[in-house]
Amino acid sequence: MTATLTMDEVPDQVVTRIRVLIGEDADTDRRGDKTPVARSDCRYYCPDAGTVERCVEAIRESDERLRRRPEEMMLWDWQSTYFEADPDNEHGGGMILLGVAWYDSEFYTERRDAGFGYMHKRIYAKIGVPLENVEVVHWCLDQTAA
């Protein structure tokens, strides 16, 4: 569900977004001179605090593996990861928000749906995030506007 508010409206509930991992969008040295050609917005609703912790840890471990790659293999990168606690979830659950910056158009086209491939489905199951709680939205960036 999506809601649009004007500047004068106040949401029913205020939700606090907490950055739990720093990504390329908040670290200019990490991005370097690479220019994103596309972005992906990934959202994982975690039903409880334990799932939140496992999800953040899995992203952190993935980021560490990514950081060990040679620079010429850095065709994508994680953006910062955030957590929004669900005020209606008494078990400490909420939404993990993660962005992906894609630096190569061909690689993006080939890999953009990897988040729903066999490997990622196994990871979601291990973490405890039901597949129906995973949402990924992609968009290409207009390079002429940059």
Secondary structure, DSSP 8 states (H G I E B T S, - for coil): ------TT---SS---EEEEE--GGG-HHHHTT---SEEEEEEEEESSHHHHHHHHHHHHHHHHHHHTS-GGG-SEEEEEEEEEE-TT-TTS-EEEEEEEEE--HHHHHHHTTGGGSHHHHHHHHHHT--GGGEEEEEEE--TTT-
